[in-house]
């Protein structure tokens, strides 16, 4: 029996593993909402991936009355927000679900073409989905998440905002003035540096403007953020709570690259914000 070189053996093992993965995923069909966990808020979305190519993304779960607003490709990451079990059409027994993609596109897709990612349904995986399905760091993703912009374009910053966002030149209203995208202009296009949500109705990281924030909830939120890799950075007399995400910056050094936080007033969330830190 001849000898097999180390390189050839690794190639054969790689082919075998790839084949097993393809065999497992090719037959995978359909998304299922996991069993409720007491520690996981039921309104937090769930991560899933598309299991087919050119899957229609619709503006409702009724096929005859809906329009195709986009498509999903194999392995696209989405966040399932709500399964419309009783008020959507069925495809091979599967209902439609309301989703948002990791690029901020919203719509309805049939669960037959999605597969679960986190089968364990842990609080950590659900918090990650709750965070990433709302906190988008690019302008086009935020525009998609809010469907539209308001007003006639660029709005100058107030003096307070100029102090808060020193590198930003203007802001763009999202939705019905529900949030602001703070931008610079690069190559005649808005380059988002920060976002501030100022009205109720948009959930990000499990929070909404107008909700109450007591000491117990703040402690749990801080724990969730730290479990996701964000470090507490500041709490001040103005009601500002800030967390930073560290990483490799443009200057090659390791330091804060993103910030996330909110302001509270008498125990009520006044706004929610996130930003990109620039190297001076």
C-alpha positions as a Markdown table, in Angstrom:
| # | Residue | x | y | z |
|---|---|---|---|---|
| 1 | Unk | 0.0 | 0.0 | 0.0 |
| 2 | Unk | 1.6 | 3.3 | -1.1 |
| 3 | Unk | 2.2 | 6.2 | 1.2 |
| 4 | Unk | 0.0 | 9.3 | 1.0 |
| 5 | Unk | 1.7 | 12.7 | 1.3 |
| 6 | Unk | 0.7 | 15.0 | 4.1 |
| 7 | Unk | -0.6 | 17.6 | 1.6 |
| 8 | Unk | -2.7 | 15.0 | -0.3 |
| 9 | Unk | -4.2 | 13.7 | 2.9 |
| 10 | Unk | -5.3 | 17.2 | 4.0 |
| 11 | Unk | -6.8 | 17.8 | 0.5 |
| 12 | Unk | -8.8 | 14.5 | 0.9 |
| 13 | Unk | -9.9 | 15.5 | 4.3 |
| 14 | Unk | -11.0 | 18.9 | 3.1 |
| 15 | Unk | -13.0 | 17.4 | 0.3 |
| 16 | Unk | -14.6 | 14.9 | 2.7 |
| 17 | Unk | -15.6 | 17.6 | 5.2 |
| 18 | Unk | -17.0 | 19.8 | 2.4 |
| 19 | Unk | -19.0 | 16.9 | 1.0 |
| 20 | Unk | -20.5 | 16.2 | 4.4 |
| 21 | Unk | -21.4 | 19.8 | 4.9 |
| 22 | Unk | -23.1 | 20.0 | 1.5 |
| 23 | Unk | -25.0 | 16.8 | 2.2 |
| 24 | Unk | -26.2 | 18.2 | 5.5 |
| 25 | Unk | -27.2 | 21.6 | 4.2 |
| 26 | Unk | -28.7 | 20.4 | 0.9 |
| 27 | Unk | -31.4 | 18.6 | 2.7 |
| 28 | Unk | -31.9 | 21.3 | 5.3 |
| 29 | Unk | -35.3 | 22.9 | 4.7 |
| 30 | Unk | -37.4 | 25.2 | 6.8 |
| 31 | Unk | -37.0 | 27.5 | 9.8 |
| 32 | Unk | -38.6 | 26.8 | 13.1 |
| 33 | Unk | -39.1 | 29.2 | 16.0 |
| 34 | Unk | -37.3 | 27.7 | 19.0 |
| 35 | Unk | -39.0 | 26.9 | 22.3 |
| 36 | Unk | -39.4 | 29.9 | 24.5 |
| 37 | Unk | -36.7 | 30.6 | 27.1 |
| 38 | Unk | -37.6 | 32.5 | 30.3 |
| 39 | Unk | -34.4 | 34.6 | 30.0 |
| 40 | Unk | -35.0 | 35.6 | 26.4 |
| 41 | Unk | -37.6 | 38.4 | 25.6 |
| 42 | Unk | -39.9 | 36.9 | 22.9 |
| 43 | Unk | -39.8 | 40.0 | 20.8 |
| 44 | Unk | -36.1 | 39.7 | 20.1 |
| 45 | Unk | -35.4 | 38.4 | 16.6 |
| 46 | Unk | -33.6 | 35.2 | 15.6 |
| 47 | Unk | -30.7 | 34.7 | 13.2 |
| 48 | Unk | -31.3 | 32.6 | 10.2 |
| 49 | Unk | -29.7 | 32.0 | 6.8 |
| 50 | Unk | -31.2 | 31.6 | 3.3 |
| 51 | Unk | -31.0 | 28.0 | 2.1 |
| 52 | Unk | -31.6 | 28.6 | -1.6 |
| 53 | Unk | -30.8 | 31.1 | -4.3 |
| 54 | Unk | -33.0 | 33.8 | -5.9 |
| 55 | Unk | -35.6 | 33.6 | -3.1 |
| 56 | Unk | -38.3 | 36.3 | -3.4 |
| 57 | Unk | -38.5 | 39.0 | -0.8 |
| 58 | Unk | -42.0 | 40.3 | -0.7 |
| 59 | Unk | -43.8 | 43.3 | 0.9 |
| 60 | Unk | -46.4 | 41.0 | 2.6 |
| 61 | Unk | -47.0 | 37.3 | 3.2 |
| 62 | Unk | -49.9 | 37.1 | 0.8 |
| 63 | Unk | -48.5 | 36.0 | -2.6 |
| 64 | Unk | -51.4 | 37.2 | -4.8 |
| 65 | Unk | -51.6 | 40.7 | -3.2 |
| 66 | Unk | -47.9 | 41.3 | -2.7 |
| 67 | Unk | -45.0 | 42.7 | -4.7 |
| 68 | Unk | -41.5 | 41.3 | -5.0 |
| 69 | Unk | -39.2 | 43.9 | -3.5 |
| 70 | Unk | -35.9 | 42.0 | -3.7 |
| 71 | Unk | -34.3 | 38.6 | -3.5 |
| 72 | Unk | -32.2 | 36.6 | -1.1 |
| 73 | Unk | -29.2 | 34.4 | -2.1 |
| 74 | Unk | -27.9 | 31.2 | -0.6 |
| 75 | Unk | -26.4 | 31.8 | 2.8 |
| 76 | Unk | -27.6 | 35.4 | 3.2 |
| 77 | Unk | -27.9 | 36.3 | 6.8 |
| 78 | Unk | -31.3 | 37.5 | 8.0 |
| 79 | Unk | -33.1 | 38.3 | 11.2 |
| 80 | Unk | -36.5 | 36.7 | 11.7 |
| 81 | Unk | -38.7 | 39.3 | 13.6 |
| 82 | Unk | -42.1 | 37.6 | 13.4 |
| 83 | Unk | -43.6 | 34.4 | 12.0 |
| 84 | Unk | -47.1 | 35.1 | 10.4 |
| 85 | Unk | -48.5 | 31.7 | 11.1 |
| 86 | Unk | -52.2 | 32.6 | 10.8 |
| 87 | Unk | -52.2 | 35.5 | 8.4 |
| 88 | Unk | -50.0 | 34.5 | 5.5 |
| 89 | Unk | -50.0 | 32.0 | 2.6 |
| 90 | Unk | -48.4 | 28.6 | 3.1 |
| 91 | Unk | -45.8 | 27.1 | 0.8 |
| 92 | Unk | -45.5 | 23.3 | 1.3 |
| 93 | Unk | -46.9 | 23.9 | 4.8 |
| 94 | Unk | -44.5 | 26.8 | 5.7 |
| 95 | Unk | -45.8 | 30.3 | 6.5 |
| 96 | Unk | -44.1 | 33.6 | 5.7 |
| 97 | Unk | -42.1 | 35.6 | 8.2 |
| 98 | Unk | -41.2 | 39.2 | 8.6 |
| 99 | Unk | -37.4 | 39.6 | 8.3 |
| 100 | Unk | -34.7 | 42.2 | 8.0 |
| 101 | Unk | -31.4 | 41.4 | 6.3 |
| 102 | Unk | -27.9 | 42.2 | 7.7 |
| 103 | Unk | -27.9 | 45.1 | 5.1 |
| 104 | Unk | -31.2 | 46.6 | 6.3 |
| 105 | Unk | -33.5 | 45.3 | 3.7 |
| 106 | Unk | -37.0 | 44.5 | 5.0 |
| 107 | Unk | -39.7 | 42.2 | 3.8 |
| 108 | Unk | -41.4 | 38.8 | 4.0 |
| 109 | Unk | -39.9 | 35.5 | 3.0 |
| 110 | Unk | -41.3 | 32.0 | 3.2 |
| 111 | Unk | -39.8 | 29.9 | 6.1 |
| 112 | Unk | -39.2 | 27.0 | 3.7 |
| 113 | Unk | -36.2 | 28.8 | 2.4 |
| 114 | Unk | -34.6 | 29.7 | 5.7 |
| 115 | Unk | -32.6 | 27.6 | 8.2 |
| 116 | Unk | -31.9 | 28.2 | 11.8 |
| 117 | Unk | -28.4 | 29.3 | 12.9 |
| 118 | Unk | -28.5 | 29.2 | 16.7 |
| 119 | Unk | -30.4 | 26.0 | 17.6 |
| 120 | Unk | -29.6 | 26.5 | 21.3 |
| 121 | Unk | -31.7 | 29.8 | 21.5 |
| 122 | Unk | -29.4 | 31.3 | 24.1 |
| 123 | Unk | -29.9 | 34.8 | 25.4 |
| 124 | Unk | -26.4 | 35.7 | 23.9 |
| 125 | Unk | -27.4 | 34.7 | 20.4 |
| 126 | Unk | -30.8 | 36.4 | 20.6 |
| 127 | Unk | -29.2 | 39.6 | 22.0 |
| 128 | Unk | -26.7 | 39.5 | 19.1 |
| 129 | Unk | -29.7 | 39.3 | 16.7 |
| 130 | Unk | -31.5 | 42.1 | 18.5 |
| 131 | Unk | -28.4 | 44.3 | 18.3 |
| 132 | Unk | -27.4 | 43.6 | 14.7 |
| 133 | Unk | -31.0 | 43.8 | 13.3 |
| 134 | Unk | -31.2 | 47.5 | 14.4 |
| 135 | Unk | -27.8 | 49.1 | 14.7 |
| 136 | Unk | -26.6 | 49.5 | 11.1 |
| 137 | Unk | -23.3 | 51.4 | 10.6 |
| 138 | Unk | -23.8 | 52.4 | 6.9 |
| 139 | Unk | -26.2 | 55.0 | 5.6 |
| 140 | Unk | -27.9 | 52.7 | 2.9 |
| 141 | Unk | -28.6 | 50.1 | 5.5 |
| 142 | Unk | -30.2 | 52.6 | 7.8 |
| 143 | Unk | -32.2 | 54.1 | 5.0 |
| 144 | Unk | -33.6 | 50.6 | 4.2 |
| 145 | Unk | -34.4 | 49.9 | 7.9 |
| 146 | Unk | -36.5 | 53.1 | 8.0 |
| 147 | Unk | -37.9 | 52.7 | 4.5 |
| 148 | Unk | -37.3 | 56.4 | 3.5 |
| 149 | Unk | -35.8 | 59.7 | 4.4 |
| 150 | Unk | -37.7 | 62.8 | 5.4 |
| 151 | Unk | -37.2 | 66.4 | 4.4 |
| 152 | Unk | -35.4 | 67.7 | 1.4 |
| 153 | Unk | -31.9 | 66.4 | 2.1 |
| 154 | Unk | -29.1 | 67.6 | 4.3 |
| 155 | Unk | -29.8 | 69.4 | 7.6 |
| 156 | Unk | -27.2 | 71.5 | 9.5 |
| 157 | Unk | -26.3 | 70.4 | 13.0 |
| 158 | Unk | -27.3 | 72.2 | 16.1 |
| 159 | Unk | -24.5 | 73.6 | 18.4 |
| 160 | Unk | -25.1 | 70.7 | 20.8 |
| 161 | Unk | -24.8 | 68.2 | 18.0 |
| 162 | Unk | -21.6 | 69.8 | 16.7 |
| 163 | Unk | -20.1 | 69.3 | 20.1 |
| 164 | Unk | -21.3 | 65.7 | 20.3 |
| 165 | Unk | -20.2 | 64.7 | 16.7 |
| 166 | Unk | -17.2 | 66.8 | 15.9 |
| 167 | Unk | -16.3 | 65.3 | 12.6 |
| 168 | Unk | -19.9 | 65.3 | 11.2 |
| 169 | Unk | -21.0 | 68.0 | 8.7 |
| 170 | Unk | -24.8 | 67.4 | 8.3 |
| 171 | Unk | -27.6 | 65.0 | 9.3 |
| 172 | Unk | -30.3 | 63.3 | 7.3 |
| 173 | Unk | -33.8 | 62.5 | 8.7 |
| 174 | Unk | -34.8 | 58.8 | 8.6 |
| 175 | Unk | -38.4 | 57.6 | 8.5 |
| 176 | Unk | -40.9 | 60.2 | 9.7 |
| 177 | Unk | -38.1 | 62.1 | 11.5 |
| 178 | Unk | -37.8 | 59.0 | 13.7 |
| 179 | Unk | -34.0 | 59.0 | 13.6 |
| 180 | Unk | -31.1 | 61.0 | 12.3 |
| 181 | Unk | -28.1 | 59.7 | 10.3 |
| 182 | Unk | -25.1 | 62.0 | 10.9 |
| 183 | Unk | -22.8 | 62.1 | 7.9 |
| 184 | Unk | -19.9 | 63.4 | 6.0 |
| 185 | Unk | -19.9 | 63.6 | 2.2 |
| 186 | Unk | -17.4 | 61.4 | 0.4 |
| 187 | Unk | -17.4 | 61.2 | -3.4 |
| 188 | Unk | -20.8 | 63.1 | -3.4 |
| 189 | Unk | -22.4 | 60.4 | -1.3 |
| 190 | Unk | -23.3 | 60.5 | 2.5 |
| 191 | Unk | -20.8 | 58.6 | 4.6 |
| 192 | Unk | -22.5 | 57.7 | 7.9 |
| 193 | Unk | -20.6 | 58.4 | 11.1 |
| 194 | Unk | -23.4 | 58.2 | 13.7 |
| 195 | Unk | -27.1 | 57.5 | 14.2 |
| 196 | Unk | -29.5 | 58.7 | 16.8 |
| 197 | Unk | -33.0 | 57.3 | 17.2 |
| 198 | Unk | -35.3 | 59.9 | 18.8 |
| 199 | Unk | -38.8 | 58.4 | 18.5 |
| 200 | Unk | -40.5 | 55.2 | 19.8 |
| 201 | Unk | -41.2 | 52.3 | 17.5 |
| 202 | Unk | -37.7 | 51.2 | 16.4 |
| 203 | Unk | -36.1 | 48.5 | 18.5 |
| 204 | Unk | -32.3 | 48.1 | 18.7 |
| 205 | Unk | -30.4 | 45.9 | 21.1 |
| 206 | Unk | -33.8 | 45.2 | 22.8 |
| 207 | Unk | -34.3 | 48.9 | 23.6 |
| 208 | Unk | -36.8 | 51.5 | 22.4 |
| 209 | Unk | -37.1 | 55.2 | 23.0 |
| 210 | Unk | -39.7 | 55.9 | 25.6 |
| 211 | Unk | -39.2 | 52.7 | 27.6 |
| 212 | Unk | -38.3 | 52.7 | 31.2 |
| 213 | Unk | -34.8 | 52.0 | 32.4 |
| 214 | Unk | -34.3 | 51.1 | 36.0 |
| 215 | Unk | -31.2 | 49.9 | 37.8 |
| 216 | Unk | -32.0 | 46.2 | 37.3 |
| 217 | Unk | -32.6 | 46.6 | 33.6 |
| 218 | Unk | -29.5 | 48.7 | 33.2 |
| 219 | Unk | -27.4 | 46.0 | 35.0 |
| 220 | Unk | -28.7 | 43.3 | 32.7 |
| 221 | Unk | -28.2 | 45.4 | 29.6 |
| 222 | Unk | -24.6 | 46.1 | 30.6 |
| 223 | Unk | -24.1 | 42.3 | 31.1 |
| 224 | Unk | -25.5 | 41.6 | 27.7 |
| 225 | Unk | -23.3 | 44.2 | 26.1 |
| 226 | Unk | -20.2 | 42.9 | 27.8 |
| 227 | Unk | -21.0 | 39.3 | 26.8 |
| 228 | Unk | -21.2 | 40.6 | 23.2 |
| 229 | Unk | -17.7 | 42.2 | 23.5 |
| 230 | Unk | -18.6 | 45.8 | 24.3 |
| 231 | Unk | -16.9 | 47.5 | 27.2 |
| 232 | Unk | -18.6 | 50.1 | 29.5 |
| 233 | Unk | -17.1 | 53.5 | 28.7 |
| 234 | Unk | -19.0 | 56.3 | 30.4 |
| 235 | Unk | -22.0 | 57.2 | 32.5 |
| 236 | Unk | -22.5 | 60.9 | 33.3 |
| 237 | Unk | -24.8 | 63.4 | 35.0 |
| 238 | Unk | -26.7 | 64.0 | 31.7 |
| 239 | Unk | -28.0 | 60.5 | 31.7 |
| 240 | Unk | -25.6 | 59.3 | 29.0 |
| 241 | Unk | -24.6 | 55.6 | 29.1 |
| 242 | Unk | -21.9 | 54.6 | 26.6 |
| 243 | Unk | -20.2 | 51.3 | 25.6 |
| 244 | Unk | -17.2 | 50.9 | 23.3 |
| 245 | Unk | -16.2 | 48.1 | 20.9 |
| 246 | Unk | -12.4 | 47.8 | 20.6 |
| 247 | Unk | -10.7 | 46.7 | 17.4 |
| 248 | Unk | -7.9 | 47.5 | 15.0 |
| 249 | Unk | -8.2 | 51.1 | 13.9 |
| 250 | Unk | -7.1 | 52.8 | 10.7 |
| 251 | Unk | -3.8 | 53.8 | 12.2 |
| 252 | Unk | -3.0 | 50.1 | 13.0 |
| 253 | Unk | -3.4 | 50.5 | 16.7 |
| 254 | Unk | -6.0 | 48.7 | 18.8 |
| 255 | Unk | -8.6 | 50.9 | 20.4 |
| 256 | Unk | -12.3 | 51.9 | 20.3 |
| 257 | Unk | -13.7 | 51.7 | 16.8 |
| 258 | Unk | -17.5 | 51.9 | 17.6 |
| 259 | Unk | -19.7 | 53.3 | 20.3 |
| 260 | Unk | -23.2 | 52.5 | 21.4 |
| 261 | Unk | -25.4 | 54.0 | 24.1 |
| 262 | Unk | -28.5 | 55.9 | 25.1 |
| 263 | Unk | -29.6 | 58.9 | 27.1 |
| 264 | Unk | -32.1 | 58.6 | 29.9 |
| 265 | Unk | -34.2 | 61.2 | 31.6 |
| 266 | Unk | -35.8 | 60.3 | 35.0 |
| 267 | Unk | -35.6 | 56.6 | 34.2 |
| 268 | Unk | -37.0 | 56.9 | 30.6 |
| 269 | Unk | -34.9 | 56.3 | 27.5 |
| 270 | Unk | -34.7 | 59.6 | 25.6 |
| 271 | Unk | -32.7 | 58.5 | 22.6 |
| 272 | Unk | -30.5 | 55.7 | 21.4 |
| 273 | Unk | -27.3 | 56.3 | 19.4 |
| 274 | Unk | -24.3 | 54.5 | 17.9 |
| 275 | Unk | -21.2 | 55.8 | 16.1 |
| 276 | Unk | -18.0 | 55.1 | 14.3 |
| 277 | Unk | -14.8 | 56.5 | 15.9 |
| 278 | Unk | -12.4 | 58.2 | 13.5 |
| 279 | Unk | -8.6 | 58.3 | 14.1 |
| 280 | Unk | -7.5 | 61.9 | 14.3 |
